[in-house]
Amino acid sequence: MSRFTDWTFRMRALLGRRSLESQVDQEFAFHVQMEAEKLQREGLSVDAAEAEAHRRFGSETRERERARDAWGVGLGYALIADARHALRQMRRRPGFSVLAVLTLGLGIGATTALFAVVYGLLVRPLPFRNEGLSVFWSAHNWRGSEYDYVREGSIAFDHIAAYSSLAEPLRTGSSEASRLLEYVPATANLFDALGVKPVLGRGFAPGEDRPGAERVVVISHGLWQEEFGGAEDVIGRRVTIGGQPYTVIGVMPRGFYFPTPEFRAWRPLILDPNDPVYAGSGWLALIGAHKENVGQAELTQELARITRLLGERFTYTAAWDKTKNASMTPVREYLLGNVRDPLLLLMGAVALLLVIACANAAALILARTTDRTTELAVRLALGASHPRIARQIVTESIVMATISAIVGATVAAVGFRTLVASLPLQRGFGGAVSLGWQAFATAFVLALAVGLGVAAAPVRQLMRGRLDIRERSEEGLGRGTRRMHSGLIAAQVMLAVMLVSGASLLIRSVERIRSIETGFDATGVVTIDLVREAGVVSADAPSPNQFYQAVLERVEALPGVTRAGFTNRLPVRDGGWQGSVNIEGRADLGGAQRPSTLYRAATPDYLATLGIQVRAGRGIEATDRADGALVALVSESFARKIWPNESAIGKRVSFGGAQVPWRTVVGVVEETRMISMMGETPLTLWIPLSQMPWGTSAGAVLVVKGTADPASTITTVRSIVADLDRGVAIARTGTMKSVVNVALSEPLQLRFFLGLFGALALLLGAVGVYGVVSYAVTRRRAEFGIRMALGAAPGRVLGLVVSGGMMPVVIGAFAGVLSSIAMSRLVRGFLYEVSPTDSVSLVAASGIVLLAGVVAALVPAWRAGSVSPVEALRSE
């Protein structure tokens, strides 16, 4: 018989047992009948012949067993029988079973869902070449002239590509309204560097990133489906991006993204040496594809060569010197650097929660197995071996863990998207993860590991011969079993203290961050991003300044609106727009020593709308028009650093090249959080929006303060914008409070999850303490009855039970504090002005866990103290 035929037959024997046994019965009956007929011919009566035939062939049951042994599936039948027995045992104790299954299911479900996120972001291959692909230092600060210079004569790279990011209105038809498109302008060799090709059409051709080339665009698979219905004839169609016509030349594969999933199109980056931006502004990121067999030594030599050439060709200020600290960051680390650490922290917290659930289940199974000592002893006396009983215990644990895995997989599938939405995932990465087969495979592998793990304690006791009738000792549980129970409870409490202390640290850290003075008032402020097309949509369309003024006039006239204004960048949400500034009369701050500052533009009422105070001089006024005197406002830190012990009013500054005209400082603005809620606040220079040297055609952010409902305000503003200029797209909308919350999203979300995990750990620990103490009380019911019959007070019995139950809790809490201190460096990077060994957090965590343990032990202890001696002895 071939191996395939043998395995096929065995599978048939396992799955079609009744059919094969029916055939055995029929064959047995046929042989008995034939033997009986033979005996009848020899002269025996019918009944005598049948009886003799049955005697000669033996037991029908024995023949079935022989047949099963011959089929080679006896172990399979035994395991199936053990599984059925396990299900019967679970039905006999539904409370125990439901508690154990829900405990493990929750741990497995949370682990499965988070594993899917971690796998999707940190393990699964990127949708483009990621081996040998790295991002250059000083990202988004390279000039076109620098890129062209670096790319020439490269030794260690096959391709060096440059890219940036933009968001402009998109229209796919002449009559359609504009919608915002986030896209990537890149050099023509970007897709070659990434190692991907479009599934439809083509990528960029050499020279399409130079002046005079036709405007072309490659779109994502999702944009192709949404805007063009997946039409095959999309190649060659015309779309309008930022007011300019583009021809669609390619569609990227499903699931492709670069650099992040929020970008849905790619167009050639036009590098024109005659454009002032080419050599004057740094806004590009460089990505290099290493040549094969290039090691770290060769890369180091290449970086040294590049920095030497940059120093020979270009002059840098101290703040933007690219000849210093040159480095290459692997592309995955560059893209996911702010996601990796929070995910791994949460994965570690979930792992602790799963271990607590396993310890809880192990304690319950050990208690349940100890309760079955009489049954197990009888089975041993009847000839069952210790390994056979151990197999039964392991099977019961695996069956329970498998059911828990099904529950956990269901929990993961139902709550996965909610989980992803709650995690600190930004830039579209939430939509790039999915709950694939790997996650469910993980759930069932975890179930197998958990089943074996939770069975280890009772099997260990069994194999040492400690689970027998003598287990019912005078103290209720055998010494070995008590130690095992105490160890499991202490482990749960230790891990619970670690989780609760971590949550406490984050809670204190977030409160410290919330207490930071932002310099603005977010109450009642609605934010709306407006993005304009670069080209003229219609002959009667207003100019940018006219458009912004018209929007403000209509918005301020709305009921419930008190103030409104425009800016180019919103605080604590938007970065960028920064560079060096010239200071009149400060030769020591010239050349490479020029200070770096943020450039922020605003309309007259913007500062008042956000409650930003003017500390000296005046603010931006309506008279500060494009054709008027050039003015500027500076932040308090700007004034202190540049003109210490002097008034900044009347001083002059300029930014850009040497020919840029001077601006007179007319006011000093309150220090405001601009980039983030933490860290140092950079110097800030404010100018009137109407005097922006680069124009206001790209768009601006509208802020509206009032008492009206934010949703109705946003809807009304949409109508106003559409009525004034249909070439303007509404991008992001929301409230300033939500902007602040997003700036705090990582600590807030980490606090939420660690707080949730800490609460679950407390609950599981309390359940474990309650279960073990309650079980010990039940086992010692007669002892307590005798003690009380001999005069012991109920309070003494209560204290005896609580002290015995709290001993492992106290040990676990102490171990948890020590473990938290030992592991403190893992959470250091997520805290703000709070030490990872903060005594308040550690004391609070251990105190909360101890209190939960006392409450959990009091319930069964109170029951022990109210035991009736007569009823206790009668039950025995």
Sequence and secondary structure as in RCSB ss.txt:
>XXXX:A:sequence
MSRFTDWTFRMRALLGRRSLESQVDQEFAFHVQMEAEKLQREGLSVDAAEAEAHRRFGSETRERERARDAWGVGL
GYALIADARHALRQMRRRPGFSVLAVLTLGLGIGATTALFAVVYGLLVRPLPFRNEGLSVFWSAHNWRGSEYDYV
REGSIAFDHIAAYSSLAEPLRTGSSEASRLLEYVPATANLFDALGVKPVLGRGFAPGEDRPGAERVVVISHGLWQ
EEFGGAEDVIGRRVTIGGQPYTVIGVMPRGFYFPTPEFRAWRPLILDPNDPVYAGSGWLALIGAHKENVGQAELT
QELARITRLLGERFTYTAAWDKTKNASMTPVREYLLGNVRDPLLLLMGAVALLLVIACANAAALILARTTDRTTE
LAVRLALGASHPRIARQIVTESIVMATISAIVGATVAAVGFRTLVASLPLQRGFGGAVSLGWQAFATAFVLALAV
GLGVAAAPVRQLMRGRLDIRERSEEGLGRGTRRMHSGLIAAQVMLAVMLVSGASLLIRSVERIRSIETGFDATGV
VTIDLVREAGVVSADAPSPNQFYQAVLERVEALPGVTRAGFTNRLPVRDGGWQGSVNIEGRADLGGAQRPSTLYR
AATPDYLATLGIQVRAGRGIEATDRADGALVALVSESFARKIWPNESAIGKRVSFGGAQVPWRTVVGVVEETRMI
SMMGETPLTLWIPLSQMPWGTSAGAVLVVKGTADPASTITTVRSIVADLDRGVAIARTGTMKSVVNVALSEPLQL
RFFLGLFGALALLLGAVGVYGVVSYAVTRRRAEFGIRMALGAAPGRVLGLVVSGGMMPVVIGAFAGVLSSIAMSR
LVRGFLYEVSPTDSVSLVAASGIVLLAGVVAALVPAWRAGSVSPVEALRSE
>XXXX:A:secstr
  HHHHHHHHHHHHHSHHHHHHHHHHHHHHHHHHHHHHHHHTT  HHHHHHHHHHHH  HHHHHHHHHHHHT HH
HHHHHHHHHHHHHHHHHSHHHHHHHHHHHHHHHHHHHHHHHHHIIIIIS  SS  TTEEEESSTT B HHHHHHH
HTT SSEEEEEEE  EEEEEESSTTS  EEEEEEEE TTHHHHHT   SEE    TTTTSTT   EEEE HHHHH
HHHTT GGGTT EEEETTEEEEEEEE  TT  SS TT  EEEE    TTSHHHHH   BEEEEEE TT  HHHHH
HHHHHHHHHHHHH    GGG TTSS  EEEHHHHHHHHHHHHHHHHHHHHHHHHHHHHHHHHHHHHHHHHHTHHH
HHHHHHTT  HHHHHHHHHHHHHHHHHHHHHHHHHHHHHHHHHHHHHSS  TTGGGG    HHHHHHHHHHHHHH
HHHHHHHHHHHHHTT  SGGGS TTSS HHHHHHHHHHHHHHHHHHHHHHHHHHHHHHHHHHHHTS  SS  TTE
EEEEEEE SS SSTT   HHHHHHHHHHHHHTSTTEEEEEEESS TTT    EEEEEETT GGGSGGG  EEEEE
EE TTHHHHTT  EEEE    TT  TTS  EEEEEHHHHHHHSTTS  TT EEEESSTTS  EEEEEEE     S
 SSS    EEEEEGGG TT S SEEEEEEEESS HHHHHHHHHHHHHHH TTEEEEEEEEHHHHHHHHTHHHHHH
HHHHHHHHHHHHHHHHHHHHHHHHHHHHHTHHHHHHHHHTT  HHHHHHHHHHHHHHHHHHHHHHHHHHHHHTGG
GTGGG SS  TT HHHHHHHHHHHHHHHHHHHHHHHHHHHT  HHHHHHH 
